[in-house]
Amino acid sequence: MSGLPETLSEALAGRFGERFSLAQAVREQHGHGESHHTTAIPDGVVFAETTEDVAETVRLCAGHKVPVIAFGAGTSLEGHLIALNGGISIDLSRMNSILRISSADLDCTVQAGVTREQLNNDLRDLGLFFPIDPGANASIGGMASTRASGTNAVRYGTMRENVLALTVVLPDGKIIHTGSRARKSSAGYDLTRLFVGSEGTLGIITEVTVRLYGIPETISAALCSFEDVSQAVDTAIAIVQLGIPVARMELMDRGLIAAVNRYSGLDLKLEDTLAFEFHGSPASVEEQVAMVRDIVRDNDGKDFEWASSPEERNRLWKARHNAFYAVVSQRTDAKGWSSDVCVPVSELGSCILYTRELLKECKVPAAILGHVGDGNYHVVFAVDPSNGQEMAEVAAINKQMVKRAISVGGTCTGEHGVGTGKIAYMREEHGDAVDFMALLKHAIDPSGIMNPGKILP
């Protein structure tokens, strides 16, 4: 039964017709992401197709002080989408138009519902690509909202570095434009950076202008395995410290390799493994490979196994991207719980070894993986949400990982965002700065209708 005021339901139905739904199944679909967080469904769903659709929905909800939650591809991992106080979920998936591409300026503007795979498919014939790759086929708007990154971040950065401008609907329904297509500006407050990573708590992003890059002349990928995870981590740290511009450098521990082999039908060696990708001219890629190979040998790594053809590379990276699902698939009806700490690269080795010790007594299937080139690593657990003891055990391990990361100058979340899952650590990480965040939130959203219960304690 919907808890919406009758006048609001009538107004939304009158404005959007069949694009406004009170159906139980539709509401349930919009009350969760892909992880273990408990579903909390909205009271209704609006399928927006334009920025004005979003603005009108927000204006109507603001008039009744009804919460509003933006929904993109539904791939978030930290409870961003759950409707803790009910309200309206605004589904942006139909806002999937690529509005403009400039090959000369290496940028484009897209509606928020465009997915990264859709964008790259359209860019390929122009010799361009968008490098931010969180694994899931997430929406560009959702990626901006969570300040996402992924496997290419070691070379190309995160959404923070790659978003140039935004169109945002504010909590009163007003539409603003932040930033510009200029590559630098000293004009006023950097509102673009304020909204990137705000998780829909300050406004709803409806259009995004992002940087593009030319598809490299040469792309090469390789795997190398190690008898011990510390050797793999030492290799990664040395590569970063020497400034070798690898495009991807991913750690997969042997537990993950076993899960990926089963899930994706591969036959990778059951050892702690680094996966690399190299971008550039033939000469620069050859130089990068030679330098990395020397470092691997210095750390007693095995020789490279190459994925030379595009098909082999795609199979390798698809397997890596499916790591979350590979771990979860080890148990029937399991849900995924993924930690997301990020630490200074110099602290990475000790933190991963600390994590491995924590996992020794863990009875829940788990694996370590990470974007080790920028200090970001995850443990993926396959949990049974109905087993309270098991959930408490995983929560305790996650808590110890986060506390260790913060203690060495790191963060509780490198790329997944805060949502509801990391709220408990915001004060420990940011101290009194959390109060300033709350002041900003209240100034922009005094009624507290924008994705309430997320980010701030």
ROTI-544647 format. One record per residue (C-alpha): residue in three letters; x, y, z. Coordinates in steps of 0.05 Angstrom, whole numbers, plus 5000, padded with zeros to 4 digits. Layout:
// residues N
{r "ALA", {X, Y, Z}} ...
This chain:
// residues 457
{r "MET", {5000, 5000, 5000}} {r "SER", {5029, 5067, 4980}} {r "GLY", {5038, 5119, 5035}} {r "LEU", {5037, 5179, 4988}} {r "PRO", {4989, 5238, 5000}} {r "GLU", {4930, 5228, 4954}} {r "THR", {4938, 5297, 4923}} {r "LEU", {5010, 5282, 4905}} {r "SER", {4991, 5215, 4874}} {r "GLU", {4937, 5249, 4833}} {r "ALA", {4985, 5304, 4810}} {r "LEU", {5039, 5254, 4789}} {r "ALA", {4989, 5210, 4753}} {r "GLY", {4960, 5270, 4717}} {r "ARG", {5029, 5294, 4696}} {r "PHE", {5062, 5228, 4677}} {r "GLY", {5005, 5179, 4663}} {r "GLU", {5033, 5108, 4655}} {r "ARG", {5103, 5134, 4671}} {r "PHE", {5081, 5139, 4744}} {r "SER", {5074, 5072, 4778}} {r "LEU", {5047, 5049, 4845}} {r "ALA", {5055, 4975, 4827}} {r "GLN", {5085, 4933, 4882}} {r "ALA", {5133, 4896, 4835}} {r "VAL", {5159, 4961, 4805}} {r "ARG", {5168, 4992, 4874}} {r "GLU", {5206, 4931, 4899}} {r "GLN", {5252, 4934, 4839}} {r "HIS", {5271, 5005, 4859}} {r "GLY", {5282, 4992, 4933}} {r "HIS", {5351, 4959, 4929}} {r "GLY", {5418, 4955, 4894}} {r "GLU", {5461, 4894, 4882}} {r "SER", {5488, 4881, 4952}} {r "HIS", {5466, 4855, 5020}} {r "HIS", {5430, 4917, 5044}} {r "THR", {5358, 4906, 5065}} {r "THR", {5306, 4927, 5013}} {r "ALA", {5264, 4989, 5031}} {r "ILE", {5215, 5005, 4976}} {r "PRO", {5191, 5074, 4953}} {r "ASP", {5117, 5093, 4953}} {r "GLY", {5118, 5105, 4879}} {r "VAL", {5163, 5108, 4817}} {r "VAL", {5167, 5161, 4763}} {r "PHE", {5201, 5144, 4697}} {r "ALA", {5233, 5209, 4675}} {r "GLU", {5253, 5224, 4603}} {r "THR", {5276, 5296, 4609}} {r "THR", {5307, 5344, 4659}} {r "GLU", {5240, 5380, 4662}} {r "ASP", {5207, 5313, 4682}} {r "VAL", {5255, 5308, 4740}} {r "ALA", {5246, 5381, 4760}} {r "GLU", {5170, 5375, 4759}} {r "THR", {5171, 5312, 4801}} {r "VAL", {5218, 5344, 4852}} {r "ARG", {5174, 5407, 4855}} {r "LEU", {5112, 5366, 4868}} {r "CYS", {5147, 5324, 4922}} {r "ALA", {5178, 5386, 4954}} {r "GLY", {5108, 5416, 4961}} {r "HIS", {5088, 5355, 5003}} {r "LYS", {5156, 5345, 5036}} {r "VAL", {5160, 5275, 5006}} {r "PRO", {5229, 5243, 4997}} {r "VAL", {5260, 5235, 4928}} {r "ILE", {5311, 5182, 4909}} {r "ALA", {5345, 5180, 4841}} {r "PHE", {5352, 5111, 4808}} {r "GLY", {5399, 5097, 4750}} {r "ALA", {5421, 5026, 4732}} {r "GLY", {5409, 4996, 4801}} {r "THR", {5482, 4973, 4808}} {r "SER", {5502, 5010, 4872}} {r "LEU", {5531, 4971, 4930}} {r "GLU", {5522, 5013, 4993}} {r "GLY", {5447, 5021, 5001}} {r "HIS", {5442, 5085, 4961}} {r "LEU", {5375, 5067, 4930}} {r "ILE", {5336, 5042, 4990}} {r "ALA", {5277, 5086, 5008}} {r "LEU", {5287, 5091, 5083}} {r "ASN", {5229, 5140, 5091}} {r "GLY", {5188, 5119, 5030}} {r "GLY", {5177, 5173, 4978}} {r "ILE", {5186, 5175, 4903}} {r "SER", {5240, 5139, 4864}} {r "ILE", {5257, 5177, 4800}} {r "ASP", {5281, 5126, 4749}} {r "LEU", {5329, 5160, 4700}} {r "SER", {5342, 5099, 4656}} {r "ARG", {5299, 5127, 4599}} {r "MET", {5343, 5190, 4599}} {r "ASN", {5392, 5153, 4554}} {r "SER", {5409, 5202, 4499}} {r "ILE", {5479, 5222, 4480}} {r "LEU", {5468, 5296, 4469}} {r "ARG", {5534, 5318, 4439}} {r "ILE", {5603, 5291, 4422}} {r "SER", {5662, 5335, 4405}} {r "SER", {5720, 5297, 4376}} {r "ALA", {5761, 5361, 4371}} {r "ASP", {5752, 5379, 4444}} {r "LEU", {5752, 5307, 4470}} {r "ASP", {5688, 5315, 4510}} {r "CYS", {5614, 5297, 4506}} {r "THR", {5549, 5311, 4541}} {r "VAL", {5501, 5255, 4559}} {r "GLN", {5436, 5247, 4596}} {r "ALA", {5445, 5215, 4664}} {r "GLY", {5415, 5148, 4645}} {r "VAL", {5467, 5133, 4590}} {r "THR", {5509, 5073, 4612}} {r "ARG", {5584, 5069, 4604}} {r "GLU", {5579, 5011, 4555}} {r "GLN", {5528, 5048, 4512}} {r "LEU", {5573, 5110, 4511}} {r "ASN", {5635, 5071, 4491}} {r "ASN", {5597, 5033, 4437}} {r "ASP", {5578, 5100, 4405}} {r "LEU", {5648, 5129, 4413}} {r "ARG", {5685, 5069, 4383}} {r "ASP", {5675, 5088, 4310}} {r "LEU", {5703, 5158, 4326}} {r "GLY", {5767, 5128, 4354}} {r "LEU", {5749, 5153, 4424}} {r "PHE", {5732, 5122, 4491}} {r "PHE", {5709, 5140, 4561}} {r "PRO", {5757, 5104, 4609}} {r "ILE", {5721, 5103, 4676}} {r "ASP", {5703, 5030, 4685}} {r "PRO", {5673, 5008, 4752}} {r "GLY", {5658, 4939, 4726}} {r "ALA", {5583, 4941, 4726}} {r "ASN", {5548, 4973, 4667}} {r "ALA", {5530, 5032, 4711}} {r "SER", {5497, 5096, 4688}} {r "ILE", {5540, 5158, 4678}} {r "GLY", {5495, 5197, 4725}} {r "GLY", {5502, 5145, 4779}} {r "MET", {5577, 5142, 4769}} {r "ALA", {5581, 5217, 4779}} {r "SER", {5536, 5214, 4840}} {r "THR", {5581, 5163, 4875}} {r "ARG", {5647, 5191, 4849}} {r "ALA", {5661, 5123, 4818}} {r "SER", {5726, 5098, 4789}} {r "GLY", {5749, 5027, 4773}} {r "THR", {5803, 4989, 4737}} {r "ASN", {5830, 5046, 4694}} {r "ALA", {5835, 5097, 4751}} {r "VAL", {5910, 5086, 4760}} {r "ARG", {5921, 5120, 4693}} {r "TYR", {5859, 5160, 4676}} {r "GLY", {5833, 5181, 4745}} {r "THR", {5763, 5177, 4774}} {r "MET", {5697, 5212, 4759}} {r "ARG", {5723, 5270, 4800}} {r "GLU", {5776, 5285, 4748}} {r "ASN", {5734, 5268, 4687}} {r "VAL", {5669, 5306, 4698}} {r "LEU", {5672, 5376, 4668}} {r "ALA", {5601, 5402, 4677}} {r "LEU", {5532, 5381, 4703}} {r "THR", {5459, 5397, 4698}} {r "VAL", {5427, 5388, 4766}} {r "VAL", {5356, 5392, 4794}} {r "LEU", {5357, 5424, 4863}} {r "PRO", {5311, 5405, 4921}} {r "ASP", {5261, 5460, 4903}} {r "GLY", {5258, 5437, 4830}} {r "LYS", {5303, 5492, 4803}} {r "ILE", {5350, 5471, 4747}} {r "ILE", {5422, 5495, 4749}} {r "HIS", {5483, 5484, 4705}} {r "THR", {5552, 5476, 4737}} {r "GLY", {5621, 5481, 4706}} {r "SER", {5636, 5490, 4632}} {r "ARG", {5672, 5455, 4575}} {r "ALA", {5734, 5496, 4588}} {r "ARG", {5791, 5453, 4614}} {r "LYS", {5804, 5501, 4672}} {r "SER", {5767, 5557, 4707}} {r "SER", {5777, 5602, 4767}} {r "ALA", {5706, 5629, 4766}} {r "GLY", {5669, 5620, 4832}} {r "TYR", {5657, 5559, 4875}} {r "ASP", {5670, 5491, 4844}} {r "LEU", {5598, 5467, 4846}} {r "THR", {5612, 5410, 4798}} {r "ARG", {5657, 5378, 4850}} {r "LEU", {5605, 5391, 4904}} {r "PHE", {5553, 5349, 4867}} {r "VAL", {5601, 5295, 4842}} {r "GLY", {5600, 5245, 4899}} {r "SER", {5539, 5275, 4934}} {r "GLU", {5497, 5212, 4921}} {r "GLY", {5433, 5250, 4905}} {r "THR", {5431, 5282, 4974}} {r "LEU", {5439, 5354, 4948}} {r "GLY", {5405, 5348, 4880}} {r "ILE", {5393, 5301, 4822}} {r "ILE", {5443, 5300, 4765}} {r "THR", {5407, 5297, 4697}} {r "GLU", {5462, 5313, 4647}} {r "VAL", {5537, 5302, 4651}} {r "THR", {5594, 5330, 4608}} {r "VAL", {5655, 5285, 4611}} {r "ARG", {5726, 5281, 4584}} {r "LEU", {5741, 5232, 4528}} {r "TYR", {5806, 5200, 4506}} {r "GLY", {5833, 5173, 4441}} {r "ILE", {5833, 5097, 4435}} {r "PRO", {5907, 5078, 4444}} {r "GLU", {5946, 5056, 4383}} {r "THR", {5970, 4994, 4420}} {r "ILE", {5935, 4957, 4477}} {r "SER", {5967, 4897, 4510}} {r "ALA", {5946, 4856, 4571}} {r "ALA", {5983, 4805, 4613}} {r "LEU", {5977, 4764, 4676}} {r "CYS", {6032, 4745, 4723}} {r "SER", {6026, 4701, 4785}} {r "PHE", {6062, 4699, 4852}} {r "GLU", {6070, 4647, 4906}} {r "ASP", {6052, 4699, 4959}} {r "VAL", {6006, 4760, 4959}} {r "SER", {6060, 4803, 4990}} {r "GLN", {6104, 4794, 4928}} {r "ALA", {6047, 4817, 4884}} {r "VAL", {6034, 4878, 4927}} {r "ASP", {6108, 4896, 4929}} {r "THR", {6109, 4892, 4853}} {r "ALA", {6049, 4939, 4847}} {r "ILE", {6079, 4989, 4896}} {r "ALA", {6146, 4990, 4858}} {r "ILE", {6110, 5002, 4792}} {r "VAL", {6072, 5061, 4820}} {r "GLN", {6133, 5091, 4853}} {r "LEU", {6173, 5087, 4789}} {r "GLY", {6118, 5124, 4752}} {r "ILE", {6106, 5070, 4699}} {r "PRO", {6040, 5091, 4666}} {r "VAL", {6003, 5025, 4666}} {r "ALA", {5930, 5031, 4646}} {r "ARG", {5906, 4976, 4693}} {r "MET", {5938, 4938, 4749}} {r "GLU", {5891, 4891, 4786}} {r "LEU", {5904, 4844, 4844}} {r "MET", {5865, 4779, 4847}} {r "ASP", {5881, 4731, 4904}} {r "ARG", {5880, 4656, 4894}} {r "GLY", {5811, 4650, 4925}} {r "LEU", {5784, 4698, 4873}} {r "ILE", {5821, 4662, 4817}} {r "ALA", {5787, 4597, 4837}} {r "ALA", {5718, 4631, 4838}} {r "VAL", {5730, 4666, 4771}} {r "ASN", {5754, 4601, 4738}} {r "ARG", {5690, 4567, 4758}} {r "TYR", {5644, 4625, 4741}} {r "SER", {5676, 4646, 4675}} {r "GLY", {5703, 4580, 4650}} {r "LEU", {5776, 4600, 4653}} {r "ASP", {5837, 4560, 4673}} {r "LEU", {5881, 4613, 4706}} {r "LYS", {5936, 4589, 4754}} {r "LEU", {5911, 4583, 4825}} {r "GLU", {5960, 4635, 4853}} {r "ASP", {5958, 4707, 4875}} {r "THR", {5957, 4745, 4810}} {r "LEU", {5967, 4814, 4780}} {r "ALA", {5932, 4832, 4716}} {r "PHE", {5961, 4889, 4674}} {r "GLU", {5939, 4929, 4614}} {r "PHE", {5987, 4974, 4576}} {r "HIS", {5965, 5032, 4530}} {r "GLY", {6005, 5075, 4482}} {r "SER", {6047, 5073, 4419}} {r "PRO", {6081, 5007, 4402}} {r "ALA", {6148, 5034, 4428}} {r "SER", {6119, 5061, 4494}} {r "VAL", {6081, 4997, 4507}} {r "GLU", {6144, 4956, 4494}} {r "GLU", {6182, 5000, 4543}} {r "GLN", {6128, 4994, 4597}} {r "VAL", {6126, 4919, 4589}} {r "ALA", {6201, 4912, 4596}} {r "MET", {6203, 4955, 4659}} {r "VAL", {6145, 4918, 4691}} {r "ARG", {6174, 4850, 4673}} {r "ASP", {6239, 4868, 4709}} {r "ILE", {6201, 4889, 4771}} {r "VAL", {6161, 4824, 4770}} {r "ARG", {6224, 4783, 4766}} {r "ASP", {6256, 4822, 4822}} {r "ASN", {6196, 4802, 4865}} {r "ASP", {6199, 4728, 4845}} {r "GLY", {6138, 4732, 4800}} {r "LYS", {6125, 4682, 4744}} {r "ASP", {6133, 4704, 4672}} {r "PHE", {6078, 4740, 4636}} {r "GLU", {6019, 4703, 4605}} {r "TRP", {5994, 4746, 4548}} {r "ALA", {5924, 4763, 4527}} {r "SER", {5943, 4792, 4460}} {r "SER", {5880, 4791, 4417}} {r "PRO", {5821, 4836, 4432}} {r "GLU", {5779, 4774, 4445}} {r "GLU", {5828, 4747, 4497}} {r "ARG", {5833, 4816, 4530}} {r "ASN", {5758, 4824, 4533}} {r "ARG", {5750, 4754, 4563}} {r "LEU", {5802, 4770, 4616}} {r "TRP", {5772, 4836, 4637}} {r "LYS", {5701, 4810, 4634}} {r "ALA", {5723, 4756, 4682}} {r "ARG", {5754, 4808, 4728}} {r "HIS", {5691, 4851, 4724}} {r "ASN", {5649, 4791, 4742}} {r "ALA", {5690, 4778, 4805}} {r "PHE", {5635, 4802, 4851}} {r "TYR", {5585, 4754, 4819}} {r "ALA", {5637, 4698, 4817}} {r "VAL", {5646, 4701, 4892}} {r "VAL", {5571, 4707, 4906}} {r "SER", {5556, 4648, 4860}} {r "GLN", {5593, 4601, 4908}} {r "ARG", {5531, 4597, 4951}} {r "THR", {5458, 4588, 4933}} {r "ASP", {5415, 4650, 4947}} {r "ALA", {5475, 4689, 4974}} {r "LYS", {5483, 4765, 4971}} {r "GLY", {5547, 4802, 4960}} {r "TRP", {5580, 4846, 5012}} {r "SER", {5640, 4884, 4985}} {r "SER", {5687, 4925, 5028}} {r "ASP", {5719, 4985, 4994}} {r "VAL", {5778, 5014, 5033}} {r "CYS", {5831, 5057, 4999}} {r "VAL", {5899, 5072, 5031}} {r "PRO", {5963, 5108, 5013}} {r "VAL", {6001, 5062, 4966}} {r "SER", {6059, 5057, 5015}} {r "GLU", {6011, 5026, 5066}} {r "LEU", {5978, 4978, 5018}} {r "GLY", {6022, 4917, 5033}} {r "SER", {6013, 4918, 5108}} {r "CYS", {5938, 4931, 5101}} {r "ILE", {5926, 4873, 5053}} {r "LEU", {5967, 4826, 5097}} {r "TYR", {5927, 4849, 5158}} {r "THR", {5863, 4835, 5119}} {r "ARG", {5887, 4766, 5100}} {r "GLU", {5898, 4750, 5173}} {r "LEU", {5828, 4774, 5189}} {r "LEU", {5800, 4726, 5137}} {r "LYS", {5837, 4664, 5163}} {r "GLU", {5782, 4646, 5212}} {r "CYS", {5724, 4672, 5170}} {r "LYS", {5674, 4618, 5153}} {r "VAL", {5641, 4659, 5098}} {r "PRO", {5667, 4651, 5026}} {r "ALA", {5710, 4712, 5012}} {r "ALA", {5763, 4737, 4964}} {r "ILE", {5811, 4797, 4960}} {r "LEU", {5816, 4839, 4897}} {r "GLY", {5835, 4910, 4883}} {r "HIS", {5857, 4967, 4840}} {r "VAL", {5924, 4964, 4874}} {r "GLY", {5955, 5019, 4831}} {r "ASP", {5917, 5071, 4871}} {r "GLY", {5913, 5035, 4938}} {r "ASN", {5840, 5013, 4932}} {r "TYR", {5823, 4942, 4949}} {r "HIS", {5761, 4901, 4966}} {r "VAL", {5741, 4838, 5001}} {r "VAL", {5679, 4807, 4970}} {r "PHE", {5638, 4763, 5017}} {r "ALA", {5582, 4716, 4996}} {r "VAL", {5534, 4726, 5055}} {r "ASP", {5467, 4698, 5077}} {r "PRO", {5430, 4760, 5101}} {r "SER", {5382, 4717, 5142}} {r "ASN", {5440, 4690, 5185}} {r "GLY", {5451, 4742, 5239}} {r "GLN", {5514, 4710, 5266}} {r "GLU", {5546, 4708, 5197}} {r "MET", {5527, 4780, 5182}} {r "ALA", {5557, 4802, 5249}} {r "GLU", {5622, 4765, 5234}} {r "VAL", {5629, 4799, 5166}} {r "ALA", {5610, 4867, 5195}} {r "ALA", {5665, 4859, 5248}} {r "ILE", {5717, 4843, 5195}} {r "ASN", {5695, 4901, 5152}} {r "LYS", {5698, 4947, 5212}} {r "GLN", {5769, 4927, 5229}} {r "MET", {5790, 4937, 5156}} {r "VAL", {5760, 5007, 5155}} {r "LYS", {5791, 5027, 5222}} {r "ARG", {5859, 5003, 5198}} {r "ALA", {5852, 5042, 5133}} {r "ILE", {5832, 5107, 5168}} {r "SER", {5888, 5099, 5219}} {r "VAL", {5940, 5100, 5163}} {r "GLY", {5911, 5160, 5127}} {r "GLY", {5862, 5123, 5083}} {r "THR", {5787, 5123, 5072}} {r "CYS", {5727, 5078, 5086}} {r "THR", {5706, 5080, 5013}} {r "GLY", {5750, 5089, 4952}} {r "GLU", {5696, 5084, 4899}} {r "HIS", {5630, 5053, 4922}} {r "GLY", {5606, 5114, 4961}} {r "VAL", {5577, 5121, 5031}} {r "GLY", {5503, 5107, 5022}} {r "THR", {5479, 5076, 5087}} {r "GLY", {5535, 5025, 5091}} {r "LYS", {5592, 5072, 5111}} {r "ILE", {5555, 5125, 5151}} {r "ALA", {5582, 5097, 5216}} {r "TYR", {5654, 5115, 5195}} {r "MET", {5643, 5186, 5170}} {r "ARG", {5657, 5220, 5237}} {r "GLU", {5719, 5178, 5249}} {r "GLU", {5746, 5195, 5180}} {r "HIS", {5726, 5268, 5175}} {r "GLY", {5718, 5292, 5247}} {r "ASP", {5684, 5360, 5253}} {r "ALA", {5682, 5368, 5178}} {r "VAL", {5620, 5324, 5181}} {r "ASP", {5585, 5382, 5216}} {r "PHE", {5603, 5428, 5158}} {r "MET", {5576, 5376, 5109}} {r "ALA", {5511, 5377, 5149}} {r "LEU", {5508, 5453, 5145}} {r "LEU", {5515, 5449, 5069}} {r "LYS", {5461, 5395, 5065}} {r "HIS", {5413, 5436, 5107}} {r "ALA", {5427, 5500, 5068}} {r "ILE", {5413, 5467, 5001}} {r "ASP", {5359, 5417, 5024}} {r "PRO", {5326, 5447, 5086}} {r "SER", {5267, 5399, 5084}} {r "GLY", {5314, 5339, 5078}} {r "ILE", {5277, 5307, 5020}} {r "MET", {5337, 5288, 4976}} {r "ASN", {5356, 5216, 4988}} {r "PRO", {5349, 5221, 5063}} {r "GLY", {5390, 5176, 5109}} {r "LYS", {5451, 5173, 5063}} {r "ILE", {5522, 5199, 5075}} {r "LEU", {5510, 5238, 5138}} {r "PRO", {5503, 5207, 5208}} 
